[in-house]
């Protein structure tokens, strides 16, 4: 599959995700609003899977919107700049979720199907390859 990384580059991107996860957990310990809130909202970005009900193109768009750092870091920055603790908490949780997914190998999706990611094939797509 073209457009996905392999080998050492893939490993580096997954390690980058692991680092993002670790830093996110440390930041949440310091600036978050309690681990109950973290647990409640950690998987909220995965609600973007519902986009796949409208087909692979809409699914990939909704998933990618919820799993890129642009929104998460914008929310975090706005929270810091506006002294809005709820936004800081949301930004940290969102960023940490993205790191978690990337560390596990779940990359941004292509419109060809859920299993086609920038980090390579996943799930049943990988098993059938």
N, CA, C and O atoms as a GROMACS GRO file, in nm:
protein
  516
    1UNK      N    1   0.085  -0.119   0.000
    1UNK     CA    2   0.000   0.000   0.000
    1UNK      C    3   0.088   0.124   0.000
    1UNK      O    4   0.179   0.134   0.082
    2UNK      N    5   0.065   0.214  -0.087
    2UNK     CA    6   0.141   0.336  -0.091
    2UNK      C    7   0.086   0.435   0.012
    2UNK      O    8  -0.032   0.429   0.047
    3UNK      N    9   0.170   0.523   0.060
    3UNK     CA   10   0.125   0.625   0.154
    3UNK      C   11   0.139   0.585   0.299
    3UNK      O   12   0.109   0.666   0.386
    4UNK      N   13   0.182   0.464   0.328
    4UNK     CA   14   0.203   0.426   0.467
    4UNK      C   15   0.352   0.403   0.491
    4UNK      O   16   0.426   0.368   0.399
    5UNK      N   17   0.393   0.422   0.614
    5UNK     CA   18   0.534   0.409   0.648
    5UNK      C   19   0.563   0.266   0.692
    5UNK      O   20   0.474   0.193   0.734
    6UNK      N   21   0.689   0.229   0.683
    6UNK     CA   22   0.731   0.096   0.723
    6UNK      C   23   0.863   0.106   0.797
    6UNK      O   24   0.925   0.212   0.804
    7UNK      N   25   0.906  -0.006   0.850
    7UNK     CA   26   1.038  -0.018   0.910
    7UNK      C   27   1.066   0.078   1.023
    7UNK      O   28   0.983   0.101   1.111
    8UNK      N   29   1.187   0.132   1.019
    8UNK     CA   30   1.233   0.220   1.125
    8UNK      C   31   1.151   0.346   1.140
    8UNK      O   32   1.134   0.396   1.252
    9UNK      N   33   1.101   0.400   1.030
    9UNK     CA   34   1.020   0.522   1.037
    9UNK      C   35   0.889   0.493   1.110
    9UNK      O   36   0.844   0.573   1.193
   10UNK      N   37   0.829   0.380   1.081
   10UNK     CA   38   0.705   0.340   1.150
   10UNK      C   39   0.732   0.325   1.299
   10UNK      O   40   0.653   0.373   1.381
   11UNK      N   41   0.841   0.261   1.335
   11UNK     CA   42   0.877   0.246   1.476
   11UNK      C   43   0.896   0.381   1.542
   11UNK      O   44   0.849   0.402   1.654
   12UNK      N   45   0.965   0.473   1.475
   12UNK     CA   46   0.985   0.607   1.532
   12UNK      C   47   0.852   0.680   1.554
   12UNK      O   48   0.835   0.746   1.656
   13UNK      N   49   0.761   0.668   1.460
   13UNK     CA   50   0.630   0.733   1.476
   13UNK      C   51   0.550   0.672   1.590
   13UNK      O   52   0.478   0.742   1.661
   14UNK      N   53   0.562   0.543   1.609
   14UNK     CA   54   0.493   0.479   1.722
   14UNK      C   55   0.558   0.517   1.853
   14UNK      O   56   0.488   0.536   1.953
   15UNK      N   57   0.690   0.528   1.856
   15UNK     CA   58   0.759   0.575   1.977
   15UNK      C   59   0.723   0.720   2.008
   15UNK      O   60   0.711   0.758   2.125
   16UNK      N   61   0.706   0.799   1.904
   16UNK     CA   62   0.661   0.937   1.921
   16UNK      C   63   0.522   0.939   1.987
   16UNK      O   64   0.497   1.020   2.076
   17UNK      N   65   0.435   0.851   1.944
   17UNK     CA   66   0.304   0.838   2.006
   17UNK      C   67   0.313   0.798   2.152
   17UNK      O   68   0.240   0.851   2.236
   18UNK      N   69   0.404   0.706   2.182
   18UNK     CA   70   0.425   0.663   2.320
   18UNK      C   71   0.476   0.779   2.406
   18UNK      O   72   0.433   0.795   2.520
   19UNK      N   73   0.566   0.859   2.351
   19UNK     CA   74   0.616   0.977   2.423
   19UNK      C   75   0.503   1.077   2.447
   19UNK      O   76   0.494   1.135   2.555
   20UNK      N   77   0.418   1.097   2.349
   20UNK     CA   78   0.304   1.186   2.362
   20UNK      C   79   0.210   1.136   2.471
   20UNK      O   80   0.158   1.215   2.550
   21UNK      N   81   0.187   1.007   2.475
   21UNK     CA   82   0.104   0.947   2.579
   21UNK      C   83   0.166   0.971   2.717
   21UNK      O   84   0.096   1.013   2.810
   22UNK      N   85   0.295   0.944   2.730
   22UNK     CA   86   0.362   0.960   2.860
   22UNK      C   87   0.359   1.106   2.907
   22UNK      O   88   0.328   1.133   3.023
   23UNK      N   89   0.392   1.198   2.819
   23UNK     CA   90   0.392   1.340   2.856
   23UNK      C   91   0.250   1.386   2.889
   23UNK      O   92   0.229   1.464   2.982
   24UNK      N   93   0.152   1.336   2.814
   24UNK     CA   94   0.013   1.370   2.841
   24UNK      C   95  -0.031   1.324   2.979
   24UNK      O   96  -0.098   1.398   3.050
   25UNK      N   97   0.008   1.203   3.017
   25UNK     CA   98  -0.027   1.152   3.150
   25UNK      C   99   0.039   1.236   3.260
   25UNK      O  100  -0.023   1.267   3.361
   26UNK      N  101   0.165   1.271   3.239
   26UNK     CA  102   0.235   1.356   3.337
   26UNK      C  103   0.171   1.494   3.346
   26UNK      O  104   0.153   1.547   3.455
   27UNK      N  105   0.136   1.551   3.232
   27UNK     CA  106   0.072   1.683   3.232
   27UNK      C  107  -0.065   1.676   3.298
   27UNK      O  108  -0.104   1.767   3.371
   28UNK      N  109  -0.138   1.567   3.274
   28UNK     CA  110  -0.270   1.555   3.334
   28UNK      C  111  -0.260   1.543   3.486
   28UNK      O  112  -0.342   1.598   3.559
   29UNK      N  113  -0.160   1.470   3.532
   29UNK     CA  114  -0.138   1.458   3.677
   29UNK      C  115  -0.122   1.596   3.739
   29UNK      O  116  -0.171   1.622   3.849
   30UNK      N  117  -0.053   1.684   3.670
   30UNK     CA  118  -0.024   1.819   3.722
   30UNK      C  119  -0.138   1.917   3.698
   30UNK      O  120  -0.168   1.998   3.786
   31UNK      N  121  -0.202   1.913   3.582
   31UNK     CA  122  -0.297   2.018   3.544
   31UNK      C  123  -0.441   1.971   3.524
   31UNK      O  124  -0.530   2.052   3.501
   32UNK      N  125  -0.463   1.841   3.532
   32UNK     CA  126  -0.596   1.787   3.503
   32UNK      C  127  -0.696   1.807   3.616
   32UNK      O  128  -0.664   1.864   3.721
   33UNK      N  129  -0.817   1.758   3.592
   33UNK     CA  130  -0.928   1.776   3.685
   33UNK      C  131  -0.969   1.645   3.752
   33UNK      O  132  -1.087   1.625   3.781
   34UNK      N  133  -0.876   1.558   3.775
   34UNK     CA  134  -0.906   1.431   3.841
   34UNK      C  135  -0.914   1.317   3.742
   34UNK      O  136  -0.954   1.334   3.627
   35UNK      N  137  -0.874   1.199   3.789
   35UNK     CA  138  -0.864   1.083   3.701
   35UNK      C  139  -1.001   1.029   3.659
   35UNK      O  140  -1.011   0.958   3.559
   36UNK      N  141  -1.105   1.060   3.735
   36UNK     CA  142  -1.239   1.021   3.692
   36UNK      C  143  -1.280   1.092   3.564
   36UNK      O  144  -1.337   1.031   3.474
   37UNK      N  145  -1.248   1.220   3.557
   37UNK     CA  146  -1.276   1.298   3.436
   37UNK      C  147  -1.194   1.243   3.320
   37UNK      O  148  -1.244   1.229   3.208
   38UNK      N  149  -1.070   1.211   3.346
   38UNK     CA  150  -0.982   1.154   3.243
   38UNK      C  151  -1.044   1.025   3.188
   38UNK      O  152  -1.054   1.007   3.067
   39UNK      N  153  -1.083   0.935   3.279
   39UNK     CA  154  -1.140   0.807   3.237
   39UNK      C  155  -1.270   0.827   3.159
   39UNK      O  156  -1.297   0.754   3.063
   40UNK      N  157  -1.350   0.924   3.199
   40UNK     CA  158  -1.477   0.949   3.132
   40UNK      C  159  -1.460   0.996   2.988
   40UNK      O  160  -1.537   0.958   2.900
   41UNK      N  161  -1.358   1.079   2.964
   41UNK     CA  162  -1.344   1.142   2.832
   41UNK      C  163  -1.230   1.087   2.746
   41UNK      O  164  -1.216   1.128   2.631
   42UNK      N  165  -1.149   0.995   2.799
   42UNK     CA  166  -1.032   0.949   2.725
   42UNK      C  167  -1.068   0.890   2.588
   42UNK      O  168  -0.996   0.914   2.491
   43UNK      N  169  -1.176   0.815   2.581
   43UNK     CA  170  -1.211   0.752   2.454
   43UNK      C  171  -1.312   0.832   2.374
   43UNK      O  172  -1.363   0.784   2.272
   44UNK      N  173  -1.344   0.953   2.417
   44UNK     CA  174  -1.440   1.037   2.344
   44UNK      C  175  -1.402   1.058   2.197
   44UNK      O  176  -1.492   1.057   2.112
   45UNK      N  177  -1.274   1.077   2.162
   45UNK     CA  178  -1.242   1.093   2.019
   45UNK      C  179  -1.282   0.973   1.933
   45UNK      O  180  -1.300   0.986   1.812
   46UNK      N  181  -1.297   0.857   1.995
   46UNK     CA  182  -1.334   0.739   1.919
   46UNK      C  183  -1.481   0.739   1.877
   46UNK      O  184  -1.523   0.654   1.798
   47UNK      N  185  -1.559   0.834   1.927
   47UNK     CA  186  -1.696   0.850   1.877
   47UNK      C  187  -1.695   0.887   1.729
   47UNK      O  188  -1.796   0.873   1.660
   48UNK      N  189  -1.581   0.934   1.682
   48UNK     CA  190  -1.567   0.967   1.540
   48UNK      C  191  -1.583   0.844   1.451
   48UNK      O  192  -1.604   0.858   1.331
   49UNK      N  193  -1.572   0.723   1.509
   49UNK     CA  194  -1.596   0.600   1.433
   49UNK      C  195  -1.736   0.600   1.372
   49UNK      O  196  -1.760   0.535   1.270
   50UNK      N  197  -1.828   0.671   1.435
   50UNK     CA  198  -1.966   0.675   1.385
   50UNK      C  199  -1.973   0.728   1.242
   50UNK      O  200  -2.068   0.699   1.170
   51UNK      N  201  -1.874   0.805   1.202
   51UNK     CA  202  -1.869   0.854   1.064
   51UNK      C  203  -1.866   0.742   0.962
   51UNK      O  204  -1.910   0.760   0.848
   52UNK      N  205  -1.815   0.626   1.002
   52UNK     CA  206  -1.809   0.512   0.910
   52UNK      C  207  -1.948   0.459   0.876
   52UNK      O  208  -1.963   0.384   0.779
   53UNK      N  209  -2.049   0.497   0.953
   53UNK     CA  210  -2.186   0.459   0.918
   53UNK      C  211  -2.230   0.524   0.786
   53UNK      O  212  -2.318   0.473   0.718
   54UNK      N  213  -2.166   0.635   0.753
   54UNK     CA  214  -2.196   0.705   0.627
   54UNK      C  215  -2.102   0.665   0.515
   54UNK      O  216  -2.107   0.722   0.406
   55UNK      N  217  -2.015   0.568   0.541
   55UNK     CA  218  -1.923   0.520   0.438
   55UNK      C  219  -1.778   0.548   0.474
   55UNK      O  220  -1.750   0.624   0.566
   56UNK      N  221  -1.685   0.486   0.400
   56UNK     CA  222  -1.544   0.498   0.433
   56UNK      C  223  -1.487   0.640   0.417
   56UNK      O  224  -1.399   0.680   0.493
   57UNK      N  225  -1.536   0.713   0.320
   57UNK     CA  226  -1.484   0.849   0.301
   57UNK      C  227  -1.524   0.940   0.418
   57UNK      O  228  -1.440   1.011   0.473
   58UNK      N  229  -1.651   0.937   0.455
   58UNK     CA  230  -1.698   1.018   0.569
   58UNK      C  231  -1.635   0.969   0.698
   58UNK      O  232  -1.600   1.048   0.785
   59UNK      N  233  -1.619   0.837   0.710
   59UNK     CA  234  -1.557   0.781   0.830
   59UNK      C  235  -1.413   0.826   0.846
   59UNK      O  236  -1.371   0.865   0.954
   60UNK      N  237  -1.338   0.820   0.737
   60UNK     CA  238  -1.198   0.862   0.742
   60UNK      C  239  -1.188   1.011   0.777
   60UNK      O  240  -1.101   1.052   0.854
   61UNK      N  241  -1.276   1.091   0.719
   61UNK     CA  242  -1.275   1.235   0.747
   61UNK      C  243  -1.304   1.262   0.894
   61UNK      O  244  -1.233   1.340   0.957
   62UNK      N  245  -1.408   1.199   0.948
   62UNK     CA  246  -1.443   1.224   1.089
   62UNK      C  247  -1.335   1.169   1.182
   62UNK      O  248  -1.300   1.233   1.281
   63UNK      N  249  -1.283   1.051   1.151
   63UNK     CA  250  -1.177   0.992   1.235
   63UNK      C  251  -1.053   1.081   1.233
   63UNK      O  252  -0.996   1.111   1.338
   64UNK      N  253  -1.011   1.123   1.115
   64UNK     CA  254  -0.890   1.204   1.104
   64UNK      C  255  -0.907   1.339   1.174
   64UNK      O  256  -0.812   1.389   1.234
   65UNK      N  257  -1.026   1.399   1.165
   65UNK     CA  258  -1.050   1.525   1.234
   65UNK      C  259  -1.031   1.507   1.384
   65UNK      O  260  -0.975   1.595   1.451
   66UNK      N  261  -1.077   1.395   1.437
   66UNK     CA  262  -1.067   1.372   1.582
   66UNK      C  263  -0.933   1.315   1.626
   66UNK      O  264  -0.906   1.305   1.745
   67UNK      N  265  -0.848   1.278   1.532
   67UNK     CA  266  -0.722   1.213   1.567
   67UNK      C  267  -0.598   1.284   1.511
   67UNK      O  268  -0.492   1.222   1.496
   68UNK      N  269  -0.611   1.411   1.480
   68UNK     CA  270  -0.493   1.490   1.445
   68UNK      C  271  -0.466   1.585   1.560
   68UNK      O  272  -0.556   1.621   1.636
   69UNK      N  273  -0.343   1.625   1.574
   69UNK     CA  274  -0.305   1.712   1.684
   69UNK      C  275  -0.350   1.856   1.666
   69UNK      O  276  -0.345   1.934   1.762
   70UNK      N  277  -0.394   1.894   1.548
   70UNK     CA  278  -0.434   2.033   1.523
   70UNK      C  279  -0.543   2.077   1.621
   70UNK      O  280  -0.528   2.179   1.688
   71UNK      N  281  -0.649   2.001   1.629
   71UNK     CA  282  -0.759   2.038   1.719
   71UNK      C  283  -0.721   2.027   1.864
   71UNK      O  284  -0.751   2.116   1.944
   72UNK      N  285  -0.654   1.918   1.900
   72UNK     CA  286  -0.616   1.894   2.040
   72UNK      C  287  -0.522   2.003   2.092
   72UNK      O  288  -0.541   2.056   2.201
   73UNK      N  289  -0.421   2.036   2.014
   73UNK     CA  290  -0.325   2.138   2.058
   73UNK      C  291  -0.385   2.278   2.053
   73UNK      O  292  -0.347   2.365   2.131
   74UNK      N  293  -0.478   2.301   1.961
   74UNK     CA  294  -0.548   2.430   1.956
   74UNK      C  295  -0.633   2.449   2.081
   74UNK      O  296  -0.635   2.557   2.140
   75UNK      N  297  -0.703   2.344   2.121
   75UNK     CA  298  -0.783   2.350   2.243
   75UNK      C  299  -0.694   2.372   2.365
   75UNK      O  300  -0.726   2.453   2.452
   76UNK      N  301  -0.585   2.300   2.371
   76UNK     CA  302  -0.491   2.316   2.482
   76UNK      C  303  -0.434   2.457   2.487
   76UNK      O  304  -0.429   2.518   2.593
   77UNK      N  305  -0.391   2.508   2.373
   77UNK     CA  306  -0.335   2.644   2.368
   77UNK      C  307  -0.439   2.748   2.406
   77UNK      O  308  -0.409   2.842   2.480
   78UNK      N  309  -0.562   2.731   2.357
   78UNK     CA  310  -0.668   2.825   2.393
   78UNK      C  311  -0.694   2.822   2.543
   78UNK      O  312  -0.713   2.926   2.606
   79UNK      N  313  -0.693   2.703   2.601
   79UNK     CA  314  -0.712   2.690   2.745
   79UNK      C  315  -0.604   2.759   2.824
   79UNK      O  316  -0.632   2.822   2.926
   80UNK      N  317  -0.480   2.748   2.778
   80UNK     CA  318  -0.369   2.813   2.847
   80UNK      C  319  -0.378   2.965   2.831
   80UNK      O  320  -0.368   3.039   2.928
   81UNK      N  321  -0.398   3.010   2.708
   81UNK     CA  322  -0.401   3.154   2.680
   81UNK      C  323  -0.521   3.224   2.743
   81UNK      O  324  -0.511   3.340   2.783
   82UNK      N  325  -0.634   3.155   2.754
   82UNK     CA  326  -0.755   3.214   2.808
   82UNK      C  327  -0.779   3.179   2.955
   82UNK      O  328  -0.882   3.212   3.012
   83UNK      N  329  -0.682   3.111   3.014
   83UNK     CA  330  -0.694   3.066   3.154
   83UNK      C  331  -0.825   2.990   3.174
   83UNK      O  332  -0.902   3.019   3.266
   84UNK      N  333  -0.849   2.892   3.088
   84UNK     CA  334  -0.970   2.811   3.093
   84UNK      C  335  -0.933   2.667   3.128
   84UNK      O  336  -0.898   2.589   3.040
   85UNK      N  337  -0.939   2.631   3.256
   85UNK     CA  338  -0.896   2.498   3.298
   85UNK      C  339  -0.970   2.382   3.229
   85UNK      O  340  -0.911   2.277   3.207
   86UNK      N  341  -1.096   2.400   3.196
   86UNK     CA  342  -1.170   2.294   3.128
   86UNK      C  343  -1.109   2.267   2.990
   86UNK      O  344  -1.098   2.152   2.948
   87UNK      N  345  -1.072   2.373   2.920
   87UNK     CA  346  -1.009   2.357   2.789
   87UNK      C  347  -0.870   2.294   2.801
   87UNK      O  348  -0.831   2.213   2.717
   88UNK      N  349  -0.797   2.331   2.903
   88UNK     CA  350  -0.665   2.270   2.927
   88UNK      C  351  -0.683   2.120   2.950
   88UNK      O  352  -0.613   2.038   2.892
   89UNK      N  353  -0.777   2.086   3.037
   89UNK     CA  354  -0.805   1.945   3.065
   89UNK      C  355  -0.845   1.870   2.938
   89UNK      O  356  -0.793   1.762   2.911
   90UNK      N  357  -0.936   1.928   2.861
   90UNK     CA  358  -0.980   1.865   2.736
   90UNK      C  359  -0.866   1.848   2.637
   90UNK      O  360  -0.854   1.744   2.573
   91UNK      N  361  -0.784   1.950   2.625
   91UNK     CA  362  -0.670   1.943   2.533
   91UNK      C  363  -0.570   1.837   2.573
   91UNK      O  364  -0.516   1.767   2.487
   92UNK      N  365  -0.544   1.825   2.702
   92UNK     CA  366  -0.450   1.723   2.749
   92UNK      C  367  -0.506   1.583   2.725
   92UNK      O  368  -0.436   1.495   2.676
   93UNK      N  369  -0.633   1.563   2.759
   93UNK     CA  370  -0.694   1.431   2.739
   93UNK      C  371  -0.695   1.394   2.592
   93UNK      O  372  -0.662   1.281   2.556
   94UNK      N  373  -0.733   1.488   2.508
   94UNK     CA  374  -0.741   1.463   2.363
   94UNK      C  375  -0.602   1.428   2.308
   94UNK      O  376  -0.587   1.332   2.232
   95UNK      N  377  -0.502   1.507   2.346
   95UNK     CA  378  -0.365   1.483   2.300
   95UNK      C  379  -0.314   1.347   2.348
   95UNK      O  380  -0.249   1.275   2.273
   96UNK      N  381  -0.345   1.313   2.472
   96UNK     CA  382  -0.302   1.185   2.529
   96UNK      C  383  -0.368   1.069   2.455
   96UNK      O  384  -0.304   0.967   2.430
   97UNK      N  385  -0.494   1.084   2.420
   97UNK     CA  386  -0.563   0.980   2.343
   97UNK      C  387  -0.495   0.958   2.208
   97UNK      O  388  -0.475   0.844   2.166
   98UNK      N  389  -0.460   1.065   2.142
   98UNK     CA  390  -0.394   1.054   2.012
   98UNK      C  391  -0.261   0.980   2.028
   98UNK      O  392  -0.228   0.893   1.947
   99UNK      N  393  -0.185   1.014   2.131
   99UNK     CA  394  -0.059   0.944   2.158
   99UNK      C  395  -0.080   0.795   2.182
   99UNK      O  396  -0.004   0.712   2.133
  100UNK      N  397  -0.184   0.762   2.258
  100UNK     CA  398  -0.219   0.623   2.286
  100UNK      C  399  -0.246   0.547   2.156
  100UNK      O  400  -0.191   0.439   2.133
  101UNK      N  401  -0.332   0.605   2.072
  101UNK     CA  402  -0.364   0.540   1.945
  101UNK      C  403  -0.242   0.521   1.857
  101UNK      O  404  -0.222   0.414   1.799
  102UNK      N  405  -0.160   0.624   1.846
  102UNK     CA  406  -0.041   0.615   1.760
  102UNK      C  407   0.057   0.513   1.814
  102UNK      O  408   0.120   0.440   1.737
  103UNK      N  409   0.072   0.506   1.946
  103UNK     CA  410   0.163   0.407   2.006
  103UNK      C  411   0.117   0.265   1.973
  103UNK      O  412   0.200   0.176   1.956
  104UNK      N  413  -0.014   0.245   1.964
  104UNK     CA  414  -0.068   0.113   1.930
  104UNK      C  415  -0.066   0.085   1.780
  104UNK      O  416  -0.097  -0.027   1.737
  105UNK      N  417  -0.031   0.185   1.700
  105UNK     CA  418  -0.022   0.166   1.556
  105UNK      C  419  -0.145   0.210   1.479
  105UNK      O  420  -0.155   0.186   1.359
  106UNK      N  421  -0.239   0.276   1.546
  106UNK     CA  422  -0.358   0.327   1.477
  106UNK      C  423  -0.327   0.463   1.421
  106UNK      O  424  -0.319   0.562   1.494
  107UNK      N  425  -0.309   0.468   1.292
  107UNK     CA  426  -0.275   0.593   1.226
  107UNK      C  427  -0.395   0.661   1.167
  107UNK      O  428  -0.508   0.615   1.181
  108UNK      N  429  -0.369   0.771   1.100
  108UNK     CA  430  -0.474   0.844   1.029
  108UNK      C  431  -0.525   0.756   0.915
  108UNK      O  432  -0.449   0.680   0.855
  109UNK      N  433  -0.652   0.768   0.886
  109UNK     CA  434  -0.718   0.676   0.792
  109UNK      C  435  -0.721   0.730   0.649
  109UNK      O  436  -0.730   0.850   0.625
  110UNK      N  437  -0.714   0.636   0.556
  110UNK     CA  438  -0.738   0.666   0.416
  110UNK      C  439  -0.882   0.630   0.384
  110UNK      O  440  -0.942   0.547   0.453
  111UNK      N  441  -0.938   0.692   0.282
  111UNK     CA  442  -1.079   0.670   0.248
  111UNK      C  443  -1.105   0.533   0.186
  111UNK      O  444  -1.220   0.499   0.158
  112UNK      N  445  -1.002   0.454   0.164
  112UNK     CA  446  -1.020   0.320   0.108
  112UNK      C  447  -1.076   0.223   0.210
  112UNK      O  448  -1.124   0.116   0.173
  113UNK      N  449  -1.072   0.258   0.339
  113UNK     CA  450  -1.127   0.172   0.443
  113UNK      C  451  -1.058   0.194   0.575
  113UNK      O  452  -0.948   0.248   0.581
  114UNK      N  453  -1.124   0.152   0.683
  114UNK     CA  454  -1.074   0.175   0.818
  114UNK      C  455  -0.934   0.117   0.840
  114UNK      O  456  -0.853   0.178   0.910
  115UNK      N  457  -0.906   0.004   0.782
  115UNK     CA  458  -0.779  -0.064   0.806
  115UNK      C  459  -0.660  -0.005   0.733
  115UNK      O  460  -0.547  -0.050   0.755
  116UNK      N  461  -0.681   0.094   0.648
  116UNK     CA  462  -0.572   0.155   0.572
  116UNK      C  463  -0.530   0.285   0.641
  116UNK      O  464  -0.603   0.384   0.637
  117UNK      N  465  -0.412   0.284   0.703
  117UNK     CA  466  -0.366   0.400   0.779
  117UNK      C  467  -0.228   0.444   0.735
  117UNK      O  468  -0.158   0.373   0.664
  118UNK      N  469  -0.191   0.563   0.779
  118UNK     CA  470  -0.058   0.613   0.745
  118UNK      C  471   0.052   0.535   0.818
  118UNK      O  472   0.170   0.545   0.782
  119UNK      N  473   0.014   0.458   0.919
  119UNK     CA  474   0.111   0.374   0.989
  119UNK      C  475   0.108   0.229   0.941
  119UNK      O  476   0.171   0.142   1.001
  120UNK      N  477   0.036   0.205   0.833
  120UNK     CA  478   0.028   0.070   0.776
  120UNK      C  479  -0.109   0.009   0.795
  120UNK      O  480  -0.201   0.073   0.846
  121UNK      N  481  -0.122  -0.115   0.753
  121UNK     CA  482  -0.249  -0.185   0.762
  121UNK      C  483  -0.275  -0.230   0.905
  121UNK      O  484  -0.182  -0.268   0.977
  122UNK      N  485  -0.403  -0.227   0.945
  122UNK     CA  486  -0.441  -0.272   1.079
  122UNK      C  487  -0.562  -0.365   1.069
  122UNK      O  488  -0.631  -0.368   0.968
  123UNK      N  489  -0.584  -0.439   1.176
  123UNK     CA  490  -0.705  -0.522   1.188
  123UNK      C  491  -0.716  -0.630   1.083
  123UNK      O  492  -0.617  -0.690   1.041
  124UNK      N  493  -0.839  -0.653   1.041
  124UNK     CA  494  -0.867  -0.757   0.940
  124UNK      C  495  -0.799  -0.728   0.808
  124UNK      O  496  -0.763  -0.819   0.734
  125UNK      N  497  -0.780  -0.599   0.778
  125UNK     CA  498  -0.712  -0.562   0.654
  125UNK      C  499  -0.569  -0.616   0.655
  125UNK      O  500  -0.520  -0.665   0.554
  126UNK      N  501  -0.504  -0.605   0.770
  126UNK     CA  502  -0.366  -0.653   0.782
  126UNK      C  503  -0.361  -0.805   0.775
  126UNK      O  504  -0.273  -0.862   0.711
  127UNK      N  505  -0.458  -0.870   0.841
  127UNK     CA  506  -0.461  -1.017   0.841
  127UNK      C  507  -0.483  -1.073   0.702
  127UNK      O  508  -0.432  -1.180   0.670
  128UNK      N  509  -0.559  -1.001   0.618
  128UNK     CA  510  -0.586  -1.048   0.483
  128UNK      C  511  -0.477  -1.014   0.383
  128UNK      O  512  -0.480  -1.060   0.269
  129UNK      N  513  -0.381  -0.931   0.425
  129UNK     CA  514  -0.276  -0.887   0.331
  129UNK      C  515  -0.171  -0.992   0.310
  129UNK      O  516  -0.076  -0.970   0.234
   0.00000   0.00000   0.00000
